[in-house]
């Protein structure tokens, strides 16, 4: 792992790049943002909170920060879907989100957008990925892969996030 502190200018640019206002706000208001580079991905940590990761040139919010925001009662502006109970275990084990497993589209999305996946209880997010089809197509077609699973509960990014929160950077 390689560790690098971001300058104020880099933090401003990063916060402008993110289409999620709550994450942009965290980056702007943080005293310190650290970029941790691993073999396959990079992780951005703002004041000890893992907020973003970069994989193959795409920035995604971490499940950790999405769930923190949700638990604070803040509305999350990222597009997201709610899945049915039968989809939960396959998703946590790495499966992509299939259109029939989506019970509700909470915020519409376009193909290629970053999308979060919420547990059927509505109490926490379980997956972050990118849309393989538009939300309109998910509703009308109701078949095929809808969202590519990029980050899920209990994966490496999740485990590193929890370690950072517990032990620091």
C-alpha positions as CSV (number, residue, x, y, z in Angstrom):
1,X,0.0,0.0,0.0
2,X,1.2,3.5,-0.9
3,X,-0.1,6.5,1.1
4,X,-0.3,10.1,-0.1
5,X,-1.9,13.3,1.3
6,X,-4.0,15.3,-1.1
7,X,-3.5,19.1,-1.4
8,X,-6.4,21.5,-1.0
9,X,-6.5,22.0,-4.7
10,X,-6.6,18.2,-5.3
11,X,-9.4,17.9,-2.8
12,X,-11.4,20.7,-4.4
13,X,-11.0,19.0,-7.8
14,X,-12.0,15.6,-6.4
15,X,-15.1,17.0,-4.7
16,X,-16.2,18.7,-8.0
17,X,-15.7,15.4,-9.9
18,X,-18.0,13.4,-7.6
19,X,-21.7,13.6,-8.5
20,X,-22.8,12.9,-5.0
21,X,-23.3,16.1,-3.1
22,X,-22.9,14.6,0.4
23,X,-19.5,13.0,-0.5
24,X,-18.4,16.3,-2.1
25,X,-19.3,18.1,1.1
26,X,-17.3,15.7,3.2
27,X,-14.2,16.1,1.0
28,X,-14.5,19.9,1.0
29,X,-15.0,20.1,4.8
30,X,-12.2,17.6,5.7
31,X,-9.0,18.8,7.3
32,X,-7.1,15.8,5.8
33,X,-7.7,13.6,2.8
34,X,-5.4,10.6,2.2
35,X,-5.1,8.5,-0.9
36,X,-4.2,4.9,-0.2
37,X,-3.1,3.0,-3.3
38,X,-3.5,-0.8,-3.3
39,X,-2.8,-3.2,-6.2
40,X,-6.2,-3.2,-7.8
41,X,-7.8,0.0,-6.4
42,X,-7.3,3.3,-4.6
43,X,-9.1,4.4,-1.5
44,X,-9.7,8.1,-0.4
45,X,-10.0,8.6,3.3
46,X,-11.3,12.0,4.6
47,X,-10.6,12.7,8.3
48,X,-10.4,9.0,9.0
49,X,-13.5,8.0,7.1
50,X,-13.2,5.9,3.9
51,X,-15.4,7.9,1.5
52,X,-14.4,6.9,-2.1
53,X,-12.6,4.3,-4.0
54,X,-11.3,4.3,-7.5
55,X,-11.3,1.2,-9.7
56,X,-10.4,1.1,-13.4
57,X,-10.6,4.9,-13.5
58,X,-14.1,5.2,-12.0
59,X,-14.8,6.8,-8.7
60,X,-17.4,5.1,-6.4
61,X,-18.6,5.9,-2.9
62,X,-17.7,3.3,-0.3
63,X,-20.5,1.4,1.3
64,X,-19.1,2.6,4.6
65,X,-19.8,6.3,3.9
66,X,-23.2,5.6,2.3
67,X,-24.3,3.7,5.4
68,X,-22.9,6.4,7.7
69,X,-24.9,9.1,5.8
70,X,-28.0,6.9,5.9
71,X,-27.7,6.3,9.6
72,X,-27.3,10.0,10.2
73,X,-30.7,10.4,8.6
74,X,-29.3,12.2,5.6
75,X,-30.8,11.7,2.2
76,X,-28.3,10.2,-0.2
77,X,-28.3,11.6,-3.7
78,X,-26.8,8.6,-5.4
79,X,-29.2,6.6,-7.6
80,X,-30.3,3.4,-5.8
81,X,-32.5,0.4,-6.0
82,X,-34.0,-1.8,-3.3
83,X,-33.7,-5.6,-3.9
84,X,-35.9,-8.4,-2.7
85,X,-34.8,-10.8,0.1
86,X,-33.9,-13.5,-2.3
87,X,-31.2,-11.4,-3.9
88,X,-29.3,-10.5,-0.7
89,X,-27.1,-13.5,-0.3
90,X,-26.1,-13.8,-3.9
91,X,-25.2,-10.1,-4.0
92,X,-23.1,-10.3,-0.8
93,X,-21.3,-13.2,-2.4
94,X,-20.5,-11.1,-5.5
95,X,-23.3,-11.7,-8.0
96,X,-24.4,-8.9,-10.2
97,X,-27.9,-7.4,-9.7
98,X,-30.5,-9.1,-11.9
99,X,-33.5,-7.0,-13.0
100,X,-36.1,-9.4,-11.5
101,X,-34.4,-9.1,-8.1
102,X,-35.1,-5.4,-8.0
103,X,-38.2,-4.7,-6.0
104,X,-38.1,-0.9,-6.2
105,X,-36.2,1.8,-8.1
106,X,-35.8,4.5,-5.5
107,X,-33.8,7.0,-7.7
108,X,-33.8,6.5,-11.5
109,X,-30.5,6.0,-13.3
110,X,-28.9,5.8,-16.7
111,X,-26.8,3.1,-18.2
112,X,-23.2,3.5,-16.9
113,X,-24.1,5.5,-13.8
114,X,-22.9,4.5,-10.3
115,X,-25.8,2.9,-8.5
116,X,-26.2,1.7,-4.9
117,X,-28.2,-1.3,-3.8
118,X,-30.2,-1.2,-0.6
119,X,-31.2,-4.2,1.6
120,X,-35.0,-5.0,1.5
121,X,-35.3,-3.6,5.1
122,X,-34.3,-0.1,3.8
123,X,-31.9,0.2,6.7
124,X,-28.5,-0.2,4.9
125,X,-26.8,-0.4,1.5
126,X,-25.2,-3.8,0.5
127,X,-23.7,-3.1,-2.9
128,X,-22.2,-0.4,-5.0
129,X,-21.9,-0.9,-8.8
130,X,-22.6,0.6,-12.1
131,X,-25.7,0.3,-14.2
132,X,-25.7,-2.0,-17.1
133,X,-29.1,-0.7,-18.3
134,X,-31.3,2.3,-17.7
135,X,-33.8,2.2,-14.9
136,X,-36.6,2.5,-17.4
137,X,-35.4,-0.7,-19.1
138,X,-35.2,-2.5,-15.7
139,X,-38.9,-1.8,-15.2
140,X,-40.0,-2.6,-18.7
141,X,-37.9,-5.6,-19.6
142,X,-37.6,-7.2,-16.1
143,X,-34.8,-9.6,-17.3
144,X,-31.0,-9.7,-17.4
145,X,-28.2,-8.1,-15.5
146,X,-29.1,-4.6,-14.4
147,X,-26.2,-3.5,-12.2
148,X,-22.6,-4.7,-12.2
149,X,-21.5,-5.5,-8.6
150,X,-18.3,-3.6,-7.9
151,X,-18.2,-3.3,-4.1
152,X,-20.2,-5.3,-1.5
153,X,-20.5,-5.9,2.2
154,X,-17.6,-8.1,3.4
155,X,-15.4,-7.6,0.4
156,X,-11.8,-6.3,0.6
157,X,-12.7,-2.7,0.3
158,X,-15.3,-3.1,3.1
159,X,-12.8,-4.9,5.4
160,X,-10.1,-2.3,4.8
161,X,-12.7,0.5,5.5
162,X,-13.6,-1.1,8.8
163,X,-9.9,-1.5,9.7
164,X,-9.2,2.2,8.9
165,X,-12.2,3.3,11.1
166,X,-11.0,1.1,14.0
167,X,-7.2,1.7,13.8
168,X,-6.7,4.8,11.7
169,X,-4.8,5.3,8.5
